Amino acid sequence: MRRPIIAGNWKMNKTVEEALLFFNELKDLVGGVDDREIIVAPPFISLFSAFNVTKNSNIHLAAQNIYWEKKGAFTGEIAPAMIKDVGCGYVIIGHSERRQFFFENDEMVNKKIKSALEEGITSILCVGESLADREKKLTLSVVGTQISSGLKEVLAEDMEGIVVAYEPIWAIGTGMTASAEQAEEVHLHIRETLNQLYKKEVADSVRILYGGSVKPDNINELMAKPNIDGALVGGAGLDAKSFAKIVLFK
Ligand code: PEP
């Protein structure tokens, strides 16, 4: 049985004070939930305070990005050990906004994943096609390549430290969600790709999240699909009540 994950990605939103209000509210709303993993990725600057509020709770923290070097002259970057130090067990890697606005490619994504693994941090590897890719029927090949390149040289025994998030770019922040059927088709392809790269046992154990305009009113339909193991939530994860409703899917 794969334990579902509901993860919230705040992107570049909320001050430290706003973050603390959110975490205190969320703790009350989801306290005692232990059959699913709850993860929130605030901006770096809020992680330390968020850790103090969440450390004895069922809410886990993720960073939204890392750099692959351990330390040194890399102005503006954050190393894996630094996010671990402020309580992050997870990091989002290769979000489409990082690929699009900060020119991250599969090779950089792969380096980041390997550096997170070295530190014992689980990567949430984001993959997904553009609208143009979908229209050209390239969805499965684009996503398959992102998976195999992102996981290059990642060993089967390290796959426990990998979660995949399928996020069609055309569905992110647009209100246009992929239908549960569209998402399931790609999730199944991702699992088949993992099966080819590793073995069935590994492919069956990796959690594959869907992201792209997930809301309280579409989460149940998505979670009913056999290969959808959770959600990566942007906009609807900024409000504690709406995020809690997604966490509490049936
Ligand atoms: C995201 O940023 O990962 C995301 C899925 O955003 P939204 O839920 O707002 O579409």
Boltz pocket constraint, residues with backbone or C-beta under 6 A from the ligand:
constraints:
  - pocket:
      binder: B
      contacts: [[A, 9], [A, 167], [A, 171], [A, 172], [A, 173], [A, 174], [A, 175], [A, 211], [A, 212], [A, 213], [A, 214], [A, 232], [A, 233], [A, 234], [A, 235], [A, 236]]
      max_distance: 6.0
